[in-house]
Amino acid sequence: MIYLQTERLVAPKKVVLVGNPNVGKSAVFARLTSRYVTISNYPGTTVDLFRGRARIQGRDYEFIDTPGIQALHSQSEDERVTSNVLKSEKPDLILQVADGKNLRRTLLLTAQLARLKCPLLLALNMKDECDERGIQIDADALSRRIGIPVVQTTAITGEGFSEIINHLDSQAFCSLNGHPPSEWVEEILHAVRRTDEGEDRWDRTKTNLWSAAVVLGALIHIQNYVGAWWGMPTLYSSLEGWLPSGEGLAGTAREAVRLLIAFLLPVLLPFLLALKANTRFNDRFGIWVRRFSTGIPILAVTLSVVYQMVGNLGAQVLVDLLENGLFGGYLTPMLRGLVPTGLVHDFLLGEYGAISVGLTYGIAIVLPVVASFFIAFSFLEDSGYLPRLAVLSDRVFRLMGLNGKAFLPMILGLGCVTMATMTTRILNSKKERLVATILLALGVPCSAQLGVILGIVTGISPLATTVVFGTVLLQLFVVGLVLARILPGQRSDFVLEIPPIRCPDWKNIARKTGLRVKWFLKEALPLFVLGTIILFLLDRLSLLGYMIAAVQPVVTGLLELPSKTATVFFLGFLRRDYGAAGLFDMARSGLLTTQQIVVSLTVMTLFVPCIANFFMVIREQGLRNALLITAFVSIYAVSVGTVLNFLINTLGLVL
Amino acid sequence: MTTESGVKLTELRPGEKAKLLFMTPEVELRLFGFGLFPGIEIEMIQRFPSYIIRCEQTEIALETSVASQVTVSKPTI
């Protein structure tokens, strides 16, 4: 009894996980604490501290996951987070997580950590990849050399974790001082065989076959696209007669099958199989995607597959299924029967009804779109594709006072602008962080919004789509160009580590998507309902009419949009995707002409960020900057919309 | 006879290997963290749109402004 009580009084042992970026600290953390943290295949996934407690073999531990660092003398904001925690937290143990493939680099950080005078444990992670590449490390010899326990682990499978647990109470200090001499590193690193050496002919043939299959798939995909555009017969159209016709749910299923066969299978299937089967294919593919000549076509195919997945599968097929099937077919009629007409009915099911608008928009329109986007996006995150795009885009970002590294927060902004604003911490200079934050607030649509936009534009002409996205991209570029020149400060040079191309683990994708969907339901859905209730109250109190009248000159005068669009813009401030869902609904009901769709979508995309992002900008940049950014963005969005509308009118552009 | 001569990193062609000799103090600290320190062997992978070099099993993308501050020794025959 006494033993148990004293044990409870003992403070948990504090273990801080430290390591180079993208070595799997979060994966190790997740396994030790059974807490899921987002894991991806690019440096900079973790930009803040995560704490988790666990009881292991009767003792309490507090684990702290940190952003990856290159070295202790750190440069960027996220790295500083880690340096600070090591100084302030006084850990009982530092667990250095390392990529076993890069032993020299690992030991450089080990030598720096040794100076902190704290017990150290070294986990050489990614043992699976070391084995694949024929890298063998003599962990015992290394342990003898540097005086601390060394374990080899594979965080995603759990290999080696019992050893980590055995050493959690280690009191050993590291004896490494400065650069390790290369002779003994060679000694420890025996049997290194690089994958491109000593491969046999069959390996090469296999790789070539896979490459051919993937290229063929991509060509079929492109033909489907271009063919549909020019009215050529395609696999897609030849399926028309072959698939049974149907209405309602059968029609939805038919549409899904057609999409799957014609668009997703030819590209995705050979690609996935190739990724899974062959490391050498991955290496080769990794090179293709970051060359200009092959990288741009691959980018185009990737974008169009994502577009098919989100715009067609998500925004058409799944939305149809949920909205007309679930809500239109069952829920709403059922509730209509239950609730008599009157105030309650209007509150729940009226023009601004919490269920008929709030929940329907949230669950039936936005959720399927976000979910399908999250799947595609998680896949891209885990494959290692994104950092390679940073290489491709460095030259463009350079003109905007940024460098290719800024591509990561920008593309993450397509997931969630709020989270991406936090990710700007990976950028090295203050100026870069500010520019990236402004661009995110201005013109990067978040997943839900983008999905809904894709849903709307699939219904209108390719030219209109091009005008919307072209205008938004052009604005991002122009604003970046100007900001680069007027803001004080420096851009930093581009140095970025590129992780290997990996076949994404479907379990991680499922878990990540699940987590994000849960987050959406928890964070966004209440706002949808809340926004609708506010609108309902304003409408009842006859204030809505005044508000719409107040912005009338701008909305109907300058932008030439129907006055109802004003309410949609208001919703857009609560959640941008909610506003987009409103436009989606208006567009489908035929309330908007193509020109109005184009103008309203452009303004909505450029318009102020949602409330959540506004608070994040305050946190990262301070209130003054946040207000300035918001003011600038609103004025700019309306101006661009006005100019665009004027141009379409004057040029007589038929969209 | 094999001699070594110091050239700028930017002069390596794709596929060429070289030993890292030294770099200017401006970029030194940043590159050390990536495991790029004197004596290590690197391989040039790609030159455009950015320089990409491999050191151990890590691929690192560098801008011209950084790459031109690194000197490597290229074995010449």
HADDOCK unambig.tbl for C-alpha pairs under 7 A between the chains (distance, minus, plus):
assign (segid A and resid 70 and name CA) (segid B and resid 33 and name CA) 4.32 0.50 0.50
assign (segid A and resid 70 and name CA) (segid B and resid 34 and name CA) 6.20 0.50 0.50
assign (segid A and resid 71 and name CA) (segid B and resid 33 and name CA) 4.98 0.50 0.50
assign (segid A and resid 101 and name CA) (segid B and resid 57 and name CA) 5.79 0.50 0.50
assign (segid A and resid 102 and name CA) (segid B and resid 56 and name CA) 5.79 0.50 0.50
assign (segid A and resid 102 and name CA) (segid B and resid 57 and name CA) 5.91 0.50 0.50
assign (segid A and resid 102 and name CA) (segid B and resid 58 and name CA) 6.93 0.50 0.50
assign (segid A and resid 104 and name CA) (segid B and resid 35 and name CA) 6.66 0.50 0.50
assign (segid A and resid 105 and name CA) (segid B and resid 34 and name CA) 6.57 0.50 0.50
assign (segid A and resid 105 and name CA) (segid B and resid 35 and name CA) 4.23 0.50 0.50
assign (segid A and resid 292 and name CA) (segid B and resid 49 and name CA) 6.88 0.50 0.50
assign (segid A and resid 391 and name CA) (segid B and resid 49 and name CA) 6.87 0.50 0.50
assign (segid A and resid 391 and name CA) (segid B and resid 50 and name CA) 6.16 0.50 0.50
assign (segid A and resid 391 and name CA) (segid B and resid 61 and name CA) 6.85 0.50 0.50
assign (segid A and resid 392 and name CA) (segid B and resid 49 and name CA) 6.13 0.50 0.50
assign (segid A and resid 493 and name CA) (segid B and resid 63 and name CA) 6.52 0.50 0.50
assign (segid A and resid 493 and name CA) (segid B and resid 66 and name CA) 6.72 0.50 0.50
assign (segid A and resid 494 and name CA) (segid B and resid 62 and name CA) 5.75 0.50 0.50
assign (segid A and resid 494 and name CA) (segid B and resid 63 and name CA) 5.25 0.50 0.50
assign (segid A and resid 495 and name CA) (segid B and resid 60 and name CA) 6.92 0.50 0.50
assign (segid A and resid 495 and name CA) (segid B and resid 61 and name CA) 5.53 0.50 0.50
assign (segid A and resid 495 and name CA) (segid B and resid 62 and name CA) 4.68 0.50 0.50
assign (segid A and resid 495 and name CA) (segid B and resid 63 and name CA) 6.62 0.50 0.50
assign (segid A and resid 496 and name CA) (segid B and resid 60 and name CA) 5.61 0.50 0.50
assign (segid A and resid 496 and name CA) (segid B and resid 61 and name CA) 5.12 0.50 0.50
assign (segid A and resid 496 and name CA) (segid B and resid 62 and name CA) 6.78 0.50 0.50
assign (segid A and resid 497 and name CA) (segid B and resid 58 and name CA) 6.98 0.50 0.50
assign (segid A and resid 497 and name CA) (segid B and resid 59 and name CA) 5.89 0.50 0.50
assign (segid A and resid 497 and name CA) (segid B and resid 60 and name CA) 4.39 0.50 0.50
assign (segid A and resid 497 and name CA) (segid B and resid 61 and name CA) 6.19 0.50 0.50
assign (segid A and resid 498 and name CA) (segid B and resid 59 and name CA) 5.25 0.50 0.50
assign (segid A and resid 498 and name CA) (segid B and resid 60 and name CA) 5.73 0.50 0.50
assign (segid A and resid 498 and name CA) (segid B and resid 61 and name CA) 6.98 0.50 0.50
